[in-house]
Amino acid sequence: MADKPKGRTPLVAPKRNFTDPKPKAKPRVKTAKPTRKAPRKAARKPRAAKKPSGNIVVRLIVGFFKSILRIVWWTFATVTIIGGVVLGTAIFIDFGQLPEVAEVIDDRQKGSVTMLDANGDAFAWRGDQFGGQVTAETVSPHLKNAIIATEDKRFYSHIGISPRGILGAVRINMSAGRKPWEGNGGSTITQQLAKDIYYKDLPSKERKLKELPMAIAMELKYTKDEILTIYFNRAFLGSGAFGFEAASQRYFGKSAREVSPAEAAMLAGLLKAPSAANPIRNLDRAQARANLIVGLMEDQGYLSQQQATDARENPAQLSQVAADKAGGAFADWVMGAAPEFIIKDANADVIIETTFDQRIQRAAEEAFDVIFQKLKDGSDVQGAIVVMSRDGAVRAMVGGRNTGLAGTFNRATQALRQTGSAFKPFVYAAALESGFRYDSVVVDEPVSISTSSGEWQPKNYNRRYEGEVDLTYALKKSINTVAVKVSEETGRERVRALAADFGITTEIPLVPAMALGAGESTLLEMTGAYAGFLNQGVSAKPYGLTSLTMQGDSEPLLRHEADQGLRVINPEAASQLTYMMNQVVESGTGRRANLGERQSAGKTGTTQGARDAWFIGFTADYVAGVWMGYDDNRRLSGVTGGGLPAEIWRETMVRVHDGLPLTPLKMDVPVSVPQSLDQTDPSNPIDQAFQRLENEIKRIEQKAKRDRQENSQDIRSIFEKLFGKKNAN
């Protein structure tokens, strides 16, 4: 048998020798002791299904509600997840669209108009006024605290929305009997800003949904102070003011950096009610609302008890300009006269310099109030005043009672009313220009004139006739028959043309009653026309704008060009007319307008049916007109031009001329005034006869002079038609 190779494992197993020479004893099988295992528990028998207990109906109901709860839970979870995704997406989109702070500070649609008076002081504002940028750091701390206390006391702790605020608003709305989302919205300052910038034109429900993600996006984009800065500058606070700087300047004449706690509270009160709580419109209401806000500031620790008490005891007061409501009617008139493409269409800020005089305006308003206090309580009679310089520069304008705000009906410029006897000076001006004199004699007697509608017979106010009177007497006593006779003799066309040359732009009817003021005009036009009498017969056109400059420009875009005026009547005729109108004030129907030592001239006017009452007159310095009447054209009770209007005129002019030197009027005062009928001694018939003869001679001479003038004009006209008009070189 070969030796096995060393080191190698045999390929087959070695053979075993199964044959044993000695048989082995059969091995005894040893029973191994069983390993002790933990006793196996008996398999649990399947539990028998528990039989449901209770009523089957109850079991069904409970099962139903459990199913509903499971559905609600999973629905809520699903909606919450989806809503979170949608909200997050919306926030992400809104965040990406938000501009920088500087781009949303001033978002006015129109520019502003600031008006300066004759002294260069601001007195009126129109359009969207922006006073300049302020920040959360630069405004008065009282203003910042007042706004937070009023609008959003948790402003510095929320993320743009306030669940507590929303729930509180719902509770308030439901307690008031409204729907949960009607009325109080519980909006934060950030939500209000989101609404103002992006969603103010949307329906309420849609707006609320869009506000939420935008408010959160704004909180992520801007700091809290940046949000306040935007809010401070965009808020509308009444009277055309956008932003707290503009409002503070408008109401208090100071910067928003300087307001006191009381002033800050009043400004904060305008956020919710810019019209109702407007201190110009209703100062008492504005102060009452400010006191509520002072209480909130005290409760939240922004004011001490002493500071709050001081604010209540010393409420905010308007600046003098705001309190006077200065220039409401005047400013409206100037705005209407300014170029529309600049005022209404341009977005730029405009500075308008005017002729306005705040001292004279206060004088007119004070006089107005003094006289109107004489009226019965509850009277709705209206009035208007215009004061101007002799060149037509309007210095003051009152458009009516209790009308200081912009946009109200201006009775000085918009009310077309019959002029009554205030028109008579135009009749006499035409007569004086055509050859009559102040001492020309006309007979006061019944007059009958044929018209298309029949015979017209004017009546005197006192229903009496005085016979022969001169023109001066006829004007100062406002005798109707004489005015009609003079108008007819002078010519209606000539009278109408003269009135138009003096500035009456309305159509004057060519009827006999024209002489008694049957036509209509405005108080501004009539006052401007009377300025022509003061100017010795040279017309003056009323104006209020002197220059218009775009803010930031050094040179005005527009300037008022001085109107040279039109020579309407000669200086001699104007001097005689001034004397005649002076006698109206000295001893005629306008005696209540008399200014004592200061010479004045004017004319009363009362229309048919006493529906309008006028007094227009002038001194050497100013021309003023007053009108009274009802807006619905009712009859005035016990009011004539020589009554309350003359008193208002006097009260106005006394205040206007306070401190001014006495300057005489340029008028033709006769050395020996011809005796009028009321001054003639009835017991001296010889003197009367000679006077009548002298007056008749003068009348004939005047008529002959007028006839020569007319014939000369006719001849000249014929030659011009035949040979052409000679050109002037």
C-alpha positions in Angstrom: 0.0 0.0 0.0 1.5 3.1 -1.1 2.3 5.7 1.4 -0.1 8.6 1.5 1.4 11.8 0.1 2.4 14.1 2.8 0.6 17.3 3.2 -2.4 16.4 1.0 -5.8 15.6 2.2 -7.2 12.3 1.0 -9.7 12.5 -1.8 -11.9 9.8 -0.2 -12.6 9.0 3.3 -10.6 6.1 4.8 -12.3 2.8 4.9 -13.7 1.7 8.1 -13.4 -1.8 9.3 -16.9 -3.0 9.9 -15.9 -6.5 10.8 -15.0 -6.8 14.4 -13.5 -10.1 15.6 -15.1 -9.6 18.9 -18.7 -8.8 18.7 -19.5 -5.9 20.8 -22.3 -6.0 23.2 -25.4 -4.2 22.1 -25.2 -0.8 23.4 -27.7 0.1 25.9 -29.8 3.0 24.9 -29.6 5.7 27.4 -32.7 7.7 27.9 -31.6 11.2 28.1 -33.3 13.3 30.7 -35.6 15.7 29.1 -34.6 19.3 29.3 -36.9 21.2 31.6 -38.7 23.7 29.6 -41.1 26.4 30.9 -44.5 25.0 30.9 -46.2 26.1 27.7 -49.3 28.0 28.3 -52.3 26.6 26.9 -53.2 28.3 23.7 -55.8 30.9 24.3 -59.1 30.0 23.0 -60.4 32.5 20.5 -62.4 35.1 22.4 -65.9 34.9 21.6 -67.3 38.1 20.0 -68.7 40.3 22.6 -72.3 40.7 22.1 -73.3 44.4 21.7 -75.2 45.7 24.5 -77.7 48.5 24.6 -80.4 49.6 22.2 -79.6 49.1 18.6 -80.7 52.6 17.7 -78.3 54.2 20.2 -75.6 52.0 18.8 -76.3 53.2 15.2 -76.3 56.8 16.3 -73.0 56.6 18.1 -71.5 54.8 15.2 -72.7 57.4 12.8 -71.3 60.3 14.8 -68.0 58.5 15.2 -67.8 58.1 11.5 -68.6 61.8 11.1 -65.9 62.7 13.5 -63.4 60.6 11.6 -64.4 62.3 8.4 -64.3 65.7 9.9 -60.9 65.1 11.4 -59.4 63.8 8.2 -61.1 66.6 6.2 -59.7 69.2 8.6 -56.2 67.7 8.4 -56.4 67.6 4.7 -57.8 71.1 4.4 -55.2 72.4 6.9 -52.4 70.9 4.9 -53.8 72.1 1.5 -54.6 75.5 3.1 -51.1 75.8 4.5 -49.6 75.0 1.1 -51.9 77.5 -0.6 -51.2 80.2 2.0 -47.5 79.6 1.8 -47.6 79.8 -2.0 -49.6 83.1 -1.8 -47.2 84.5 0.7 -44.2 83.6 -1.5 -45.8 85.2 -4.5 -46.8 88.3 -2.7 -43.4 88.7 -1.1 -41.8 88.6 -4.5 -44.0 91.4 -5.8 -43.5 93.9 -2.9 -41.7 97.1 -3.9 -39.2 99.0 -1.8 -40.5 101.3 0.9 -39.6 104.5 -1.0 -41.8 103.4 -3.9 -45.1 103.3 -1.9 -44.7 106.4 0.3 -46.6 108.8 -2.0 -49.3 107.2 -4.1 -51.5 110.2 -4.9 -53.4 110.1 -8.1 -53.3 113.9 -8.5 -51.0 116.7 -7.5 -51.8 119.3 -4.9 -52.5 123.0 -5.1 -51.3 125.3 -2.4 -52.6 128.9 -2.5 -50.7 131.8 -1.1 -52.3 135.1 -0.1 -51.1 138.6 -1.1 -48.5 138.4 1.7 -47.2 135.0 0.6 -48.8 133.0 3.4 -50.6 129.7 2.7 -54.3 129.9 3.3 -56.0 127.2 1.2 -55.2 123.8 -0.3 -56.8 121.8 -3.0 -56.2 118.4 -4.6 -54.3 115.6 -2.9 -52.0 117.3 -0.5 -48.7 115.6 0.6 -46.8 117.5 3.2 -43.6 115.5 2.8 -42.2 112.3 4.1 -42.0 111.5 7.8 -40.8 108.2 9.4 -41.6 106.2 12.4 -38.4 107.7 14.0 -39.1 111.3 13.1 -42.8 111.8 14.0 -43.8 112.8 17.4 -43.7 109.8 19.8 -47.2 110.9 20.9 -48.5 110.5 17.4 -46.9 107.1 17.0 -48.3 105.9 20.3 -51.8 107.3 19.6 -52.0 105.4 16.3 -50.9 102.1 17.8 -53.2 102.5 20.8 -56.1 103.2 18.5 -55.6 101.0 15.5 -53.4 98.0 16.6 -52.2 97.7 20.2 -50.5 94.4 19.5 -48.7 95.7 16.4 -45.2 94.9 17.6 -46.0 91.3 18.5 -48.1 89.9 15.7 -47.1 88.6 12.3 -49.4 90.8 10.2 -52.6 89.3 11.4 -54.2 89.1 14.8 -56.4 86.1 15.5 -57.5 87.7 18.8 -58.4 90.9 17.0 -60.4 89.0 14.4 -62.3 87.0 17.0 -63.0 90.2 19.0 -64.3 91.8 15.9 -66.6 88.9 15.2 -67.9 89.0 18.7 -68.6 92.8 18.4 -70.4 92.4 15.1 -72.6 89.6 16.3 -73.4 91.5 19.5 -74.5 94.4 17.4 -76.8 92.1 15.4 -74.6 92.1 12.3 -73.1 89.2 10.4 -69.7 88.0 11.7 -67.8 89.7 8.9 -69.9 92.9 8.7 -68.7 96.0 10.4 -65.6 95.7 12.6 -63.0 93.7 10.8 -60.3 93.4 13.4 -57.7 94.4 10.9 -54.1 95.1 11.9 -52.2 98.2 10.7 -50.4 95.8 8.2 -53.8 94.6 6.9 -55.0 98.1 6.5 -51.9 99.0 4.6 -52.3 95.9 2.3 -55.9 96.9 1.6 -55.0 100.5 0.9 -52.2 99.7 -1.5 -53.6 96.7 -3.3 -57.2 95.7 -2.6 -59.4 98.7 -1.6 -61.6 98.3 -4.7 -62.3 94.6 -4.1 -65.5 93.2 -2.5 -65.2 92.8 1.3 -64.9 88.9 1.4 -62.5 88.7 -1.4 -60.4 91.5 0.0 -60.2 89.8 3.4 -58.9 86.6 1.9 -56.2 88.5 -0.1 -55.2 90.7 2.8 -54.0 87.7 5.0 -51.1 86.5 2.8 -50.2 90.0 1.7 -50.0 91.2 5.4 -47.7 88.3 6.3 -45.6 88.9 3.2 -45.2 92.6 4.2 -44.2 91.6 7.7 -41.5 89.4 6.1 -40.4 92.1 3.6 -40.4 95.2 5.8 -39.5 96.0 9.4 -42.2 97.1 11.8 -41.0 100.7 11.6 -40.9 100.6 7.8 -44.6 99.5 7.8 -45.5 102.4 10.1 -43.6 104.8 7.9 -45.6 103.7 4.9 -48.8 104.0 6.9 -48.0 107.5 8.2 -47.5 108.8 4.7 -50.3 107.2 2.9 -53.3 107.7 5.3 -56.1 109.9 4.1 -57.0 112.4 6.8 -59.6 114.7 5.3 -59.5 118.1 3.6 -57.4 116.6 0.8 -54.6 115.7 3.2 -52.6 112.5 2.6 -50.2 111.6 5.3 -49.9 112.9 8.8 -47.4 115.7 7.9 -49.9 117.2 5.5 -52.8 116.8 8.0 -50.8 118.4 10.8 -49.8 121.3 8.7 -53.5 121.7 7.5 -55.1 121.6 10.9 -52.5 122.9 13.3 -50.0 124.8 11.1 -47.1 122.7 12.5 -45.1 119.6 11.6 -46.2 116.1 12.7 -42.8 116.0 14.5 -44.1 118.6 16.9 -47.7 117.7 17.8 -48.8 117.4 21.4 -50.7 114.4 22.9 -54.0 116.2 22.4 -53.1 117.0 18.8 -51.8 113.5 18.2 -55.1 112.1 19.5 -57.1 114.3 17.2 -55.1 113.3 14.1 -55.4 109.6 15.0 -59.1 110.0 15.3 -59.3 111.0 11.6 -58.2 107.5 10.5 -61.6 106.0 11.0 -63.7 109.1 10.2 -61.8 111.6 8.0 -65.1 113.4 7.3 -67.2 113.1 10.4 -64.3 113.8 12.8 -62.8 116.6 10.6 -62.1 119.4 13.0 -62.8 122.1 10.3 -66.3 120.7 9.8 -67.1 119.9 13.5 -64.4 120.8 16.1 -66.5 119.6 19.1 -66.9 116.1 17.6 -63.2 115.9 16.7 -62.3 116.9 20.3 -64.7 114.3 21.8 -63.2 111.6 19.7 -59.7 112.7 20.6 -60.6 112.4 24.3 -61.5 108.7 23.7 -58.1 108.1 22.2 -56.4 109.9 25.1 -58.1 107.4 27.3 -56.8 104.5 25.3 -53.3 106.0 25.4 -53.6 106.3 29.2 -54.9 102.7 29.6 -52.0 101.3 27.6 -49.4 103.2 29.5 -48.4 105.7 26.8 -49.6 108.7 28.9 -49.4 109.2 32.6 -52.6 110.2 34.4 -51.4 113.8 34.6 -50.6 113.9 30.9 -54.0 112.5 30.0 -55.7 115.0 32.3 -53.8 117.9 30.7 -54.8 116.6 27.2 -58.4 116.5 28.1 -58.4 119.9 29.8 -56.5 121.5 26.9 -57.9 120.0 23.8 -56.3 120.5 20.4 -57.3 123.8 18.6 -57.2 124.6 15.0 -54.7 127.0 13.6 -55.9 130.5 12.8 -56.1 129.7 9.0 -58.0 126.5 9.6 -60.3 128.0 12.2 -61.2 130.8 9.9 -61.9 128.4 7.1 -60.2 131.1 5.1 -60.7 131.4 1.5 -63.2 128.6 0.9 -65.3 130.5 -1.7 -62.3 132.5 -3.0 -60.2 129.4 -3.4 -62.9 127.6 -5.3 -63.3 130.6 -7.6 -59.5 130.7 -8.3 -59.4 127.0 -9.0 -62.2 127.4 -11.5 -60.3 130.2 -13.2 -57.0 128.4 -13.4 -56.1 126.4 -16.5 -57.8 123.0 -16.4 -55.0 121.1 -17.9 -52.7 122.1 -15.1 -55.1 122.0 -12.1 -57.2 118.9 -12.9 -55.0 116.8 -15.2 -51.5 117.2 -14.0 -50.0 115.2 -11.3 -47.4 117.8 -10.2 -47.8 120.0 -7.2 -48.7 123.6 -7.9 -48.2 126.9 -6.0 -50.7 129.6 -6.8 -50.1 133.2 -5.7 -53.3 135.2 -5.2 -54.8 138.6 -4.4 -56.4 137.2 -1.2 -56.1 139.3 2.0 -56.8 137.3 5.1 -57.4 140.4 7.2 -60.1 141.7 4.8 -61.6 138.2 4.7 -62.0 138.1 8.5 -63.5 141.6 8.4 -66.1 140.5 5.9 -66.9 137.3 7.8 -67.2 139.2 11.1 -69.5 141.8 9.6 -71.6 139.0 8.0 -72.0 137.2 11.4 -72.8 140.5 13.3 -75.7 141.4 11.0 -77.1 137.9 10.5 -77.5 137.5 14.2 -80.4 140.0 13.9 -82.3 137.4 11.9 -84.8 135.1 13.6 -83.5 131.7 14.7 -83.9 129.1 12.1 -83.9 131.6 9.2 -82.3 130.1 6.1 -81.9 133.4 4.2 -78.5 133.5 2.5 -76.0 136.2 1.6 -72.7 136.9 -0.1 -69.9 139.5 0.0 -67.2 140.5 -2.4 -64.4 143.0 -1.6 -61.9 144.1 -4.3 -59.4 146.8 -5.0 -60.1 149.4 -7.7 -58.1 147.4 -10.3 -60.3 144.3 -9.8 -58.0 142.4 -7.5 -60.4 140.4 -5.3 -59.4 140.6 -1.6 -62.2 138.7 0.1 -65.2 136.6 -0.8 -68.0 135.2 1.4 -70.0 132.6 -0.6 -72.8 132.2 1.9 -73.7 131.5 5.5 -72.0 128.5 7.2 -70.0 127.6 4.1 -66.3 127.4 4.9 -65.5 124.1 3.2 -64.4 123.6 -0.4 -66.9 122.7 -3.1 -70.0 124.4 -1.6 -72.3 126.6 -3.7 -70.7 130.0 -4.1 -73.4 132.6 -4.2 -70.9 135.3 -4.9 -69.9 133.8 -8.3 -72.5 131.2 -9.2 -75.9 132.7 -8.2 -77.5 134.6 -11.1 -80.0 137.0 -9.6 -82.0 139.9 -10.8 -80.1 143.1 -10.0 -83.0 145.4 -9.3 -82.3 149.1 -8.7 -78.6 148.3 -8.4 -78.6 148.4 -12.2 -79.7 152.0 -12.3 -76.2 153.5 -12.2 -75.6 152.0 -15.6 -78.6 153.8 -16.9 -77.4 157.1 -15.5 -73.9 156.5 -16.7 -75.1 156.1 -20.2 -77.2 159.2 -19.9 -74.3 161.3 -18.5 -72.1 160.0 -21.3 -74.7 161.0 -23.9 -75.1 164.6 -22.6 -77.3 164.5 -19.5 -75.9 166.1 -16.3 -76.3 165.3 -12.6 -78.7 168.3 -12.3 -80.7 167.6 -15.5 -84.4 167.7 -14.7 -86.9 164.9 -15.4 -90.5 164.8 -14.4 -91.5 162.0 -12.0 -94.9 161.1 -13.3 -96.9 158.0 -14.4 -95.3 156.3 -17.4 -97.0 154.0 -19.9 -94.9 152.2 -22.6 -96.3 149.9 -25.2 -94.7 146.4 -25.3 -95.5 143.2 -27.2 -97.5 142.0 -24.2 -99.4 145.3 -23.7 -99.0 148.5 -21.9 -96.3 148.5 -19.2 -96.6 151.0 -16.4 -93.7 151.1 -13.9 -94.5 152.1 -10.3 -92.4 153.8 -7.7 -91.7 152.0 -4.4 -93.7 154.5 -2.4 -96.5 154.6 -5.0 -96.1 158.4 -5.2 -94.9 160.9 -7.9 -92.9 164.0 -7.1 -93.0 165.9 -10.3 -89.8 167.6 -11.5 -86.7 166.2 -10.0 -83.0 166.2 -11.1 -81.1 163.1 -11.8 -79.2 163.2 -8.5 -82.4 163.3 -6.6 -83.9 160.6 -8.7 -81.0 158.2 -8.1 -80.6 158.8 -4.4 -84.4 158.2 -3.9 -84.3 155.3 -6.5 -87.3 156.7 -8.4 -88.3 154.1 -11.0 -90.2 156.2 -13.4 -87.4 158.6 -13.9 -84.9 155.7 -14.5 -87.2 154.3 -17.1 -87.7 157.6 -18.9 -84.0 158.3 -18.9 -83.3 154.8 -20.2 -85.8 155.2 -23.0 -84.5 158.6 -24.0 -80.9 157.5 -23.9 -81.6 154.2 -25.7 -81.8 150.7 -24.4 -79.1 149.5 -26.7 -76.7 152.1 -25.5 -77.5 151.2 -21.8 -77.0 147.5 -22.5 -73.7 148.1 -24.4 -72.4 150.3 -21.6 -73.2 147.7 -18.9 -71.5 145.0 -21.0 -68.4 147.3 -21.4 -68.2 147.6 -17.6 -68.2 143.9 -17.2 -71.8 142.5 -17.1 -71.5 139.4 -19.3 -75.0 138.0 -18.9 -77.6 138.8 -21.5 -79.6 141.8 -20.6 -83.2 141.9 -22.0 -83.9 144.8 -24.3 -87.2 145.7 -22.6 -88.3 148.8 -20.7 -87.9 147.0 -17.4 -84.2 146.7 -18.1 -83.8 150.1 -16.5 -85.1 148.6 -13.2 -82.8 145.6 -13.2 -84.9 143.0 -14.9 -81.7 141.3 -16.1 -79.6 138.9 -14.0 -76.0 139.0 -12.9 -73.7 137.7 -10.2 -72.4 139.7 -7.3 -68.8 139.3 -8.5 -69.7 140.8 -11.9 -71.7 143.7 -10.4 -69.0 144.6 -7.9 -66.4 144.5 -10.7 -68.5 146.7 -12.8 -68.8 149.3 -10.0 -65.0 149.3 -9.8 -65.2 151.0 -13.2 -67.1 153.9 -11.7 -64.4 154.3 -9.1 -61.8 154.2 -11.8 -63.2 157.3 -13.4 -65.0 155.3 -16.1 -62.3 152.7 -16.9 -63.5 149.1 -16.6 -61.8 146.7 -14.2 -62.0 142.9 -14.6 -62.1 140.9 -11.3 -59.1 138.6 -10.9 -57.7 136.5 -8.1 -54.7 134.6 -9.5 -51.4 136.5 -9.8 -49.0 133.7 -10.7 -48.9 129.9 -11.0 -45.7 127.9 -10.4 -44.9 124.2 -10.6 -43.4 123.2 -7.3 -39.6 123.1 -7.6 -39.5 125.6 -10.5 -37.9 129.0 -10.1 -40.0 130.8 -12.6 -43.9 131.0 -12.8 -45.6 129.1 -15.5 -48.3 131.8 -15.6 -48.6 135.4 -14.5 -51.5 137.7 -14.3 -51.2 140.3 -17.0 -52.4 143.7 -15.9 -55.6 144.5 -17.7 -55.5 148.1 -18.9 -59.3 148.2 -18.9 -61.7 149.9 -21.3 -62.6 153.6 -21.3 -66.4 153.3 -21.0 -67.4 156.8 -20.0 -65.5 160.0 -19.9 -63.9 161.2 -16.6 -66.4 164.1 -16.3 -69.4 161.8 -16.5 -67.7 159.4 -14.0 -67.1 162.2 -11.6 -70.8 163.3 -11.8 -72.0 159.7 -11.4 -69.8 159.3 -8.3 -71.3 162.4 -6.8 -74.8 161.1 -7.5 -74.0 157.8 -5.9 -72.4 159.6 -2.9 -75.7 161.3 -2.3 -77.4 157.9 -2.1 -75.3 157.2 0.9 -75.4 160.7 2.4 -79.2 161.3 2.2 -80.8 158.7 0.1 -81.9 155.0 0.3 -78.3 153.9 1.3 -78.0 156.0 4.5 -77.3 152.9 6.6 -74.1 152.4 4.7 -72.8 155.8 5.6 -69.1 155.7 6.8 -69.1 159.1 8.6 -66.0 161.1 7.8 -64.9 158.6 5.1 -66.5 159.4 1.7 -68.3 156.6 0.0 -70.7 156.1 -2.9 -73.1 153.2 -3.7 -76.5 152.1 -4.7 -79.2 150.0 -3.1 -81.2 147.4 -5.0 -84.4 145.6 -4.3 -86.0 143.4 -7.0 -89.6 142.9 -8.1 -91.3 141.0 -5.3 -88.4 141.7 -2.9 -86.7 138.4 -3.8 -83.2 139.9 -3.9 -81.6 142.7 -1.9 -78.3 144.4 -2.9 -75.9 147.1 -1.8 -72.8 147.8 -3.8 -70.5 150.7 -3.2 -67.0 152.0 -3.0 -64.6 154.3 -1.2 -61.4 155.7 -2.7 -59.6 152.4 -1.6 -62.0 149.5 -2.1 -65.2 148.3 -3.8 -67.6 146.0 -2.0 -70.8 144.3 -2.9 -73.4 142.5 -0.7 -76.4 140.4 -1.8 -79.1 138.8 0.3 -81.9 136.4 -0.7 -83.2 132.8 -0.5 -81.8 130.1 -2.6 -85.3 129.0 -3.7 -86.1 132.6 -4.7 -88.7 133.2 -2.0 -89.8 136.7 -1.1 -87.7 138.4 1.5 -89.7 139.7 4.5 -88.9 143.2 5.6 -85.5 143.2 3.8 -84.5 145.8 1.2 -81.2 146.8 -0.2 -81.1 149.8 2.0 -81.6 147.7 5.1 -79.5 144.6 6.1 -77.3 144.6 3.0 -76.3 148.2 3.5 -75.6 147.4 7.2 -73.4 144.5 6.2 -71.6 146.7 3.7 -71.0 149.3 6.4 -69.8 146.8 9.0 -67.4 145.3 6.4 -66.0 148.5 5.2 -65.5 149.9 8.7 -63.3 146.9 9.5 -61.5 146.9 6.1 -60.5 150.6 6.5 -59.4 150.4 10.1 -56.2 152.3 10.3 -56.3 153.6 6.7 -56.0 157.3 6.1 -59.1 159.2 4.9 -58.9 159.5 1.1 -61.5 161.6 -0.7 -63.4 160.3 -3.7 -62.9 161.9 -7.1 -66.3 163.4 -7.8 -67.8 166.5 -9.3 -69.2 168.3 -6.3 -71.3 171.3 -7.4 -70.4 174.6 -5.9 -74.1 175.4 -5.7 -76.2 172.3 -5.8 -79.4 172.8 -7.7 -82.4 172.6 -5.5 -84.3 169.4 -5.9 -88.1 169.3 -5.3 -87.7 168.2 -1.7 -85.5 171.2 -1.0 -87.7 173.9 -2.7 -89.7 176.3 -0.7 -93.3 175.8 -1.9 -94.2 179.3 -0.8 -91.8 180.8 -3.5 -93.4 180.0 -6.9 -91.2 182.5 -8.7 -88.0 180.6 -7.7 -89.7 177.4 -8.8 -90.7 178.9 -12.2 -87.1 180.1 -12.8 -85.7 176.8 -11.8 -88.0 174.9 -14.2 -87.1 177.3 -17.0 -83.4 176.9 -16.4 -83.7 173.1 -16.2 -85.7 173.0 -19.4 -83.1 175.0 -21.3 -80.4 172.7 -20.1 -82.4 169.7 -21.2 -83.0 171.1 -24.6 -79.3 171.9 -25.0 -78.3 168.4 -23.9 -80.8 166.8 -26.3 -79.4 169.0 -29.1 -75.9 168.0 -28.3 -76.9 164.3 -28.3 -78.6 164.7 -31.7 -75.5 166.4 -33.2 -73.3 163.6 -31.9 -75.6 160.9 -33.4 -75.9 162.8 -36.7 -72.1 163.1 -36.8 -71.7 159.4 -36.2 -74.3 158.7 -39.0 -72.5 160.9 -41.5 -69.1 159.3 -40.6 -70.6 155.9 -41.1 -71.9 156.8 -44.5 -68.6 158.1 -45.7 -66.8 155.0 -44.4 -69.2 152.8 -46.4 -68.7 154.9 -49.5 -65.0 155.5 -49.4 -63.7 153.0 -47.0 -62.3 153.3 -43.5 -59.1 155.3 -43.2 -56.3 153.3 -41.9 -54.4 154.6 -38.9 -50.6 154.6 -39.3 
